Amino acid sequence: MLKTFIDDRGVATLSLNRPEIHNAFNDEMIDKITSQFLSWEKNDLVRLVLIKGEGKSFCAGADLNWMKKMLDYSHAENIQDSKKLAKMFKVMNEFEKPLIGKIQGHALGGGSGILAVCDYVILMDRSKIGFTETRLGLVPAVISPYVLSKIGESYARATFLSGKPFSAKKALEMGLAHQVCSEDEIEKVTDQVIDDFLLAAPKAVKIAKKLIKNVIAMKNSKEDDLSFYTCEVIASQRISAEGQEGMSALLEKRKPVWAN
């Protein structure tokens, strides 16, 4: 269902491993993904996470057998079921460390929602992406907060309402992906992206990710409050061990310890 490992650089890989059904997820897989991210959150050896899919697809969304079970769910049971999915996306979105998506193949429905909680998304040029729920009489409700924050209202209206899949090139244009490459290039491109992220100081990365979230949340705050917060963050980081090491390394024309 999942394949995981951590290399000696601290790069953790989570592979969706149900290739025979295009890595579609069910309630069990959702629980396992959530637990894995919570575990890696606490693991200081993990510096970043790469998520990918085994086989030809990244993720086709919900497992058909799981959907069959939903037909008999009461409203209350559907609420409980949806809360598990919501928790998975929340945990992934709030993961402190970089989350990189290596999207080999199609990502549809909830599978496309995973792209929205990644910090960097590499898409294979043949991939099709789609918020296809409305074509099944459903809606992309649980993933909507994360997708909207990436693509905005205009693209959400165009894609949510039609349910029409779109190309990797379009996903890049929409802001859902950061890089598109061929199947032959994706391994090299992914390795380069990982190398780039590993040049950043681990604690500074966590603070930067939190900074983004907090600054967005404070967009309607008083200017003085926002200024105080951002000045406090940078002042604290300058006197931190990482800040001191990074500035010393620059002045001494050497690599900082985390980049060696």
PLY file of the C-alpha trace (Angstrom):
ply
format ascii 1.0
element vertex 260
property float x
property float y
property float z
element edge 259
property int vertex1
property int vertex2
end_header
0.00 0.00 0.00
2.89 2.34 0.88
6.63 2.01 0.37
8.87 4.17 2.54
12.55 4.67 3.19
15.01 7.31 4.41
18.41 7.75 2.78
21.62 8.89 4.47
20.96 12.53 3.52
17.67 12.61 5.41
15.52 12.38 2.27
12.43 10.33 3.09
10.48 8.82 0.21
6.82 7.83 0.39
5.59 5.82 -2.58
1.91 5.16 -3.14
2.07 1.45 -3.90
-1.16 0.20 -5.44
-0.18 0.37 -9.12
-2.78 -2.19 -10.19
-5.52 0.35 -9.35
-3.52 3.47 -10.24
-2.65 4.12 -6.56
-6.23 4.98 -5.68
-6.64 5.46 -1.95
-9.09 4.08 0.59
-9.61 4.69 4.29
-6.77 2.35 5.27
-4.29 4.05 2.94
-5.38 7.47 4.20
-4.71 6.41 7.81
-1.28 5.04 6.85
-0.27 8.23 5.02
-1.38 10.36 7.97
0.54 8.21 10.46
3.67 8.25 8.32
3.77 12.03 8.08
3.16 12.42 11.81
6.05 10.03 12.46
8.41 11.84 10.09
7.43 15.17 11.62
9.04 14.03 14.89
12.06 12.38 13.26
15.02 14.77 13.31
16.84 12.61 10.75
14.25 13.54 8.11
15.08 16.76 6.27
12.53 16.55 3.45
9.95 14.17 2.00
9.50 13.07 -1.61
6.07 11.67 -2.48
5.54 9.68 -5.66
3.47 6.87 -7.13
4.47 3.40 -8.29
3.52 2.36 -11.82
2.07 4.50 -14.62
-0.13 6.77 -12.48
0.47 8.97 -9.49
-3.01 8.67 -7.94
-6.47 8.16 -9.44
-8.29 9.48 -6.38
-10.73 7.29 -4.46
-10.68 3.50 -4.70
-13.86 2.20 -6.40
-14.38 -0.45 -3.72
-14.18 2.26 -1.08
-16.73 4.31 -3.04
-19.08 1.31 -3.14
-19.05 1.23 0.65
-19.94 4.93 0.71
-23.21 4.26 -1.09
-24.60 2.80 2.13
-23.07 5.34 4.52
-25.37 7.57 6.55
-24.73 11.31 6.70
-22.97 10.86 10.06
-20.79 8.06 8.67
-19.87 10.20 5.69
-18.85 12.99 8.06
-16.55 10.67 10.01
-15.10 9.25 6.81
-14.45 12.71 5.37
-12.76 13.83 8.58
-10.07 11.18 8.06
-9.34 12.53 4.60
-9.38 16.10 5.91
-6.89 15.15 8.62
-4.54 13.60 6.06
-4.48 16.74 3.94
-4.11 18.98 6.99
-1.17 16.96 8.32
0.53 17.00 4.91
-0.11 20.71 4.40
1.23 21.62 7.85
4.23 19.29 7.64
7.18 21.39 8.86
9.72 20.08 6.36
9.76 20.44 2.57
7.34 18.15 0.73
8.24 17.52 -2.91
5.81 15.86 -5.31
7.23 13.74 -8.11
4.15 13.23 -10.28
4.77 10.41 -12.74
1.50 9.97 -14.59
-2.07 11.09 -13.94
-3.39 12.66 -10.74
-7.17 12.88 -10.53
-9.71 13.79 -7.86
-8.17 13.58 -4.42
-4.90 12.61 -6.07
-4.73 16.07 -7.63
-5.33 17.53 -4.18
-1.99 16.11 -3.05
-0.26 18.43 -5.52
-1.79 21.38 -3.68
-0.20 20.46 -0.34
3.29 19.95 -1.79
5.89 22.69 -1.53
7.35 21.85 -4.92
5.72 19.80 -7.68
7.51 18.16 -10.60
5.10 16.97 -13.28
5.76 14.57 -16.12
4.67 16.19 -19.37
2.27 13.36 -20.24
0.41 13.69 -16.92
-3.25 14.63 -16.79
-4.54 16.48 -13.73
-8.17 16.95 -12.85
-10.66 17.85 -10.14
-13.07 15.36 -11.67
-15.50 15.00 -8.76
-18.41 16.88 -10.35
-18.46 14.34 -13.19
-19.33 11.75 -10.54
-21.98 13.93 -8.93
-19.59 14.86 -6.11
-17.51 17.94 -5.26
-13.82 18.47 -4.37
-14.79 19.78 -0.95
-12.07 18.49 1.37
-9.20 19.48 -0.91
-10.71 22.85 -1.85
-8.95 25.04 0.78
-5.53 23.84 -0.37
-6.29 23.95 -4.08
-7.81 27.43 -3.86
-4.74 28.75 -2.05
-2.61 27.52 -4.97
-4.72 28.27 -8.06
-7.16 30.98 -6.93
-10.88 31.44 -7.51
-10.83 31.87 -11.29
-9.08 28.59 -12.07
-11.09 26.84 -9.36
-14.31 27.87 -11.09
-13.03 26.68 -14.45
-11.77 23.31 -13.20
-14.10 22.41 -10.32
-17.31 23.12 -12.23
-16.43 21.32 -15.45
-14.44 18.48 -13.91
-12.42 18.40 -17.10
-8.86 17.03 -16.81
-6.09 19.36 -17.96
-2.50 19.04 -19.11
0.73 19.31 -17.16
1.44 22.54 -19.03
-1.87 23.98 -17.82
-1.16 22.87 -14.24
2.12 24.77 -14.45
0.34 27.87 -15.74
-2.21 27.62 -12.91
0.43 27.44 -10.19
-0.39 23.85 -9.22
3.01 22.64 -10.45
6.46 24.22 -10.48
8.26 22.26 -13.18
7.30 20.03 -16.12
9.67 17.59 -17.74
9.76 14.47 -19.90
9.79 10.91 -18.58
13.47 10.67 -19.49
14.31 13.79 -17.49
12.23 13.35 -14.35
14.82 11.43 -12.30
17.55 13.98 -13.02
15.22 16.92 -12.42
13.98 15.46 -9.13
17.52 14.83 -7.91
18.46 18.44 -8.70
15.42 19.82 -6.88
16.26 17.71 -3.81
19.88 18.89 -3.92
18.69 22.50 -4.04
16.42 22.07 -1.02
19.19 20.36 0.98
21.36 23.47 0.65
18.95 25.25 3.03
19.43 25.05 6.79
16.95 22.57 8.33
15.63 24.78 11.15
15.52 27.86 8.92
13.37 25.90 6.46
10.85 25.08 9.19
10.75 28.72 10.30
10.40 29.93 6.69
7.47 27.59 6.09
5.79 28.81 9.27
6.57 32.41 8.29
4.69 32.05 5.00
1.62 30.68 6.76
1.65 33.36 9.45
2.23 36.31 7.12
-0.69 35.20 4.94
-2.87 34.81 8.05
-1.89 38.31 9.19
-2.73 40.00 5.86
-5.52 42.01 7.49
-3.50 42.86 10.59
-2.11 46.27 11.40
1.07 47.09 9.53
2.95 47.56 12.82
1.90 44.09 14.02
3.14 42.46 10.85
6.38 44.43 10.93
6.96 43.48 14.58
6.42 39.80 13.79
8.73 39.70 10.76
11.47 41.68 12.55
11.23 39.35 15.54
11.59 36.30 13.29
14.70 37.54 11.49
16.31 38.88 14.69
15.86 35.53 16.42
17.25 33.65 13.43
20.32 35.88 13.14
21.44 34.98 16.65
20.53 31.30 16.31
23.20 28.63 15.81
22.17 28.21 12.17
22.17 31.93 11.52
25.60 32.35 13.03
26.98 29.36 11.11
25.47 30.53 7.82
26.84 34.07 8.09
30.25 32.81 9.24
30.40 30.37 6.33
29.64 33.18 3.88
32.34 35.45 5.32
34.86 32.61 5.46
33.98 31.52 1.91
33.12 27.93 2.86
30.02 25.74 2.87
27.87 25.74 6.02
27.80 22.46 7.94
24.36 21.39 6.66
25.48 21.70 3.02
28.49 19.40 3.30
0 1
1 2
2 3
3 4
4 5
5 6
6 7
7 8
8 9
9 10
10 11
11 12
12 13
13 14
14 15
15 16
16 17
17 18
18 19
19 20
20 21
21 22
22 23
23 24
24 25
25 26
26 27
27 28
28 29
29 30
30 31
31 32
32 33
33 34
34 35
35 36
36 37
37 38
38 39
39 40
40 41
41 42
42 43
43 44
44 45
45 46
46 47
47 48
48 49
49 50
50 51
51 52
52 53
53 54
54 55
55 56
56 57
57 58
58 59
59 60
60 61
61 62
62 63
63 64
64 65
65 66
66 67
67 68
68 69
69 70
70 71
71 72
72 73
73 74
74 75
75 76
76 77
77 78
78 79
79 80
80 81
81 82
82 83
83 84
84 85
85 86
86 87
87 88
88 89
89 90
90 91
91 92
92 93
93 94
94 95
95 96
96 97
97 98
98 99
99 100
100 101
101 102
102 103
103 104
104 105
105 106
106 107
107 108
108 109
109 110
110 111
111 112
112 113
113 114
114 115
115 116
116 117
117 118
118 119
119 120
120 121
121 122
122 123
123 124
124 125
125 126
126 127
127 128
128 129
129 130
130 131
131 132
132 133
133 134
134 135
135 136
136 137
137 138
138 139
139 140
140 141
141 142
142 143
143 144
144 145
145 146
146 147
147 148
148 149
149 150
150 151
151 152
152 153
153 154
154 155
155 156
156 157
157 158
158 159
159 160
160 161
161 162
162 163
163 164
164 165
165 166
166 167
167 168
168 169
169 170
170 171
171 172
172 173
173 174
174 175
175 176
176 177
177 178
178 179
179 180
180 181
181 182
182 183
183 184
184 185
185 186
186 187
187 188
188 189
189 190
190 191
191 192
192 193
193 194
194 195
195 196
196 197
197 198
198 199
199 200
200 201
201 202
202 203
203 204
204 205
205 206
206 207
207 208
208 209
209 210
210 211
211 212
212 213
213 214
214 215
215 216
216 217
217 218
218 219
219 220
220 221
221 222
222 223
223 224
224 225
225 226
226 227
227 228
228 229
229 230
230 231
231 232
232 233
233 234
234 235
235 236
236 237
237 238
238 239
239 240
240 241
241 242
242 243
243 244
244 245
245 246
246 247
247 248
248 249
249 250
250 251
251 252
252 253
253 254
254 255
255 256
256 257
257 258
258 259
